[in-house]
């Protein structure tokens, strides 16, 4: 392997919130913990563009405006799923990054 283009893999321990654990190799370089997120109804928005920019913040504002308009109540945690983003070697084009924003909701008070 060529160090200038191939990532370095290290032995790590992964621990689940259920108490189980296992060892693997990862480029993260530190131990990881896994937690199970609750399921349920959610509002989902697919955002295209760079992370952390004004448009990314505006996408969250749109999600929460929709939640309010529909009479829902937002629950925690919210989550982001990165469908397309920077690779391990190449950064790619931030304008083409795809992030799915999910916010768990429940029906608000009538």
Protein Blocks (a to p, Z undefined) as FASTA:
>chain_A
ZZklpccddddddddfkopacddddfkopacddddddeddddddddeddehiaklmmmmm
mmmmmmmmnopacddddddddfbdcdfkbgbjfklpccddddddddddZZ
